Amino acid sequence: MNSSNVLSFNFEDDGTIPNNPDLPVLVYQGALKDKADQAEAIFNQNNWLNSWTNGVYGYHHYHSNAHEVLGVLRGNARLQIGGESGEKVEVYAGDIIVLPAGTGHKRLEASPDFRVAGAYPNGMSCNLKTGRKEERLSDLNEIKQEQVPLPKQDPIYGAQGPLITHWKK
């Protein structure tokens, strides 16, 4: 994969959505352009498991206890990554988004056929957080890399790939 096809974003804690203080969001543009329908199987082959297919919620949310990969299977969407003051990103079939634990994401708009596959390293189970104040301290502690380990494999390229290069302690 050409590194110019990988977008990298770092987001600060915005007071509601913690984001991840150490790891960037990665967007692999067109990584599976000709085989978007195989995203879930490719994730699983690279030990990103506990997979599912659906859409992206239309409200800001994050997972404090797991990293997540999303692969656009069909259609296109405009997502907001990083909370209310985050980045608005257009995604299309074949694009891959890797979200470190704590990173807010929300669907702003989508084509009627928009569908994604999602998965988590080593098949971790994820929680669903929306930035409630009473959960904040525990969420911030959970997001730390000691609590949520770095994946050993890139969700698309295995032992090699952008995630291995960009996500180092």
C-alpha positions as CSV (number, residue, x, y, z in Angstrom):
1,M,0.0,0.0,0.0
2,N,1.2,3.5,-0.9
3,S,1.6,5.5,2.3
4,S,0.0,8.5,0.5
5,N,-3.2,6.5,0.6
6,V,-3.1,6.4,4.4
7,L,-4.5,9.4,6.3
8,S,-3.5,9.8,10.0
9,F,-5.4,11.9,12.5
10,N,-4.6,12.7,16.2
11,F,-7.3,14.1,18.4
12,E,-7.2,15.7,21.8
13,D,-9.6,15.0,24.6
14,D,-12.5,17.4,24.0
15,G,-14.0,17.1,27.5
16,T,-16.7,14.7,26.4
17,I,-15.0,12.3,24.0
18,P,-11.6,11.3,25.4
19,N,-10.1,10.2,22.1
20,N,-6.7,8.5,22.4
21,P,-3.7,10.5,23.6
22,D,-1.1,8.2,22.1
23,L,-2.4,6.5,18.9
24,P,-3.7,8.1,15.7
25,V,-6.8,7.2,13.7
26,L,-5.8,5.7,10.4
27,V,-7.9,5.8,7.2
28,Y,-6.7,3.5,4.4
29,Q,-8.2,5.0,1.3
30,G,-9.2,2.4,-1.2
31,A,-7.3,-0.4,0.5
32,L,-9.9,-3.0,-0.5
33,K,-11.4,-1.1,-3.5
34,D,-11.7,-4.3,-5.6
35,K,-12.6,-6.6,-2.7
36,A,-14.6,-4.5,-0.3
37,D,-17.0,-7.4,0.2
38,Q,-14.2,-9.4,1.7
39,A,-13.3,-7.0,4.5
40,E,-14.7,-9.0,7.3
41,A,-12.9,-12.2,6.2
42,I,-9.6,-10.3,5.8
43,F,-10.0,-8.8,9.3
44,N,-10.6,-12.3,10.7
45,Q,-7.6,-13.8,8.9
46,N,-5.5,-11.1,10.6
47,N,-6.8,-11.9,14.1
48,W,-9.3,-8.9,14.2
49,L,-12.3,-10.9,15.3
50,N,-15.7,-10.6,17.1
51,S,-16.7,-9.1,13.7
52,W,-20.1,-7.8,12.6
53,T,-21.7,-6.0,9.7
54,N,-24.1,-3.0,10.0
55,G,-23.7,0.7,9.9
56,V,-22.3,3.4,12.1
57,Y,-24.4,5.0,14.8
58,G,-25.7,8.5,14.1
59,Y,-24.4,9.8,17.5
60,H,-20.9,10.4,19.0
61,H,-19.7,7.2,20.7
62,Y,-16.5,5.4,21.5
63,H,-15.1,2.2,22.9
64,S,-12.9,2.7,26.0
65,N,-11.8,-1.0,26.2
66,A,-11.0,-2.0,22.6
67,H,-9.5,-0.7,19.3
68,E,-11.9,-1.1,16.3
69,V,-11.5,-1.5,12.6
70,L,-14.3,-0.5,10.2
71,G,-14.3,-1.6,6.5
72,V,-16.7,0.1,4.1
73,L,-18.5,-2.8,2.3
74,R,-20.9,-0.8,0.2
75,G,-22.0,2.8,-0.4
76,N,-20.4,5.9,1.1
77,A,-20.8,8.1,4.1
78,R,-19.6,11.2,5.8
79,L,-18.3,10.4,9.3
80,Q,-17.2,12.6,12.1
81,I,-14.1,11.2,13.9
82,G,-12.8,12.6,17.1
83,G,-15.9,14.2,18.7
84,E,-17.8,17.4,18.0
85,S,-14.7,19.3,17.0
86,G,-13.1,16.4,15.2
87,E,-12.5,15.7,11.5
88,K,-15.3,15.1,8.9
89,V,-14.2,12.2,6.7
90,E,-15.8,10.9,3.5
91,V,-15.5,7.2,3.2
92,Y,-16.3,4.9,0.2
93,A,-16.5,1.2,-0.5
94,G,-13.1,-0.3,0.0
95,D,-11.9,2.3,2.6
96,I,-10.7,1.1,6.0
97,I,-10.8,3.1,9.3
98,V,-8.8,2.0,12.3
99,L,-10.0,3.6,15.5
100,P,-7.8,3.5,18.7
101,A,-9.7,2.9,22.0
102,G,-11.4,6.1,23.1
103,T,-11.8,7.7,19.7
104,G,-15.2,9.2,19.0
105,H,-17.0,8.4,15.8
106,K,-20.4,9.3,14.4
107,R,-22.3,8.9,11.0
108,L,-23.3,12.4,9.8
109,E,-24.9,11.2,6.5
110,A,-24.8,8.0,4.3
111,S,-26.0,6.6,1.1
112,P,-29.0,4.2,1.5
113,D,-26.8,1.2,0.8
114,F,-24.0,2.2,3.3
115,R,-22.7,-0.9,5.1
116,V,-19.6,-1.6,7.1
117,A,-17.9,-4.5,8.7
118,G,-16.2,-4.0,12.1
119,A,-13.9,-6.1,14.2
120,Y,-11.6,-5.9,17.2
121,P,-8.0,-7.2,17.8
122,N,-7.9,-10.7,19.2
123,G,-11.7,-10.7,19.3
124,M,-12.0,-8.3,22.2
125,S,-15.5,-7.4,23.3
126,C,-16.2,-3.7,23.2
127,N,-18.3,-1.4,25.4
128,L,-20.4,1.5,24.1
129,K,-19.6,4.9,25.6
130,T,-21.1,8.3,24.9
131,G,-19.1,10.5,27.2
132,R,-21.2,10.5,30.3
133,K,-19.4,12.4,33.1
134,E,-19.8,9.7,35.7
135,E,-17.9,7.3,33.5
136,R,-15.1,9.7,32.6
137,L,-12.4,8.7,35.1
138,S,-12.8,5.0,34.5
139,D,-12.9,5.5,30.7
140,L,-9.6,7.5,30.7
141,N,-7.9,4.8,32.8
142,E,-9.2,2.1,30.6
143,I,-8.0,3.7,27.3
144,K,-4.4,3.7,28.5
145,Q,-2.3,1.2,26.5
146,E,-1.6,-0.9,29.5
147,Q,-5.4,-1.7,29.7
148,V,-5.9,-2.0,25.9
149,P,-2.9,-3.7,24.3
150,L,-1.5,-2.8,20.9
151,P,-2.7,-5.2,18.2
152,K,0.0,-7.6,16.9
153,Q,-1.3,-7.4,13.4
154,D,-2.6,-4.8,10.9
155,P,-6.2,-5.7,10.1
156,I,-5.5,-5.8,6.4
157,Y,-1.8,-6.6,5.9
158,G,-1.0,-8.8,8.9
159,A,2.5,-8.5,10.4
160,Q,3.3,-5.6,8.1
161,G,1.3,-2.5,7.2
162,P,0.4,1.0,8.2
163,L,-0.9,0.1,11.7
164,I,2.4,-1.5,12.7
165,T,4.3,1.5,11.5
166,H,2.0,4.2,13.0
167,W,1.1,2.5,16.3
168,K,4.3,2.1,18.3
169,K,4.7,2.6,22.1
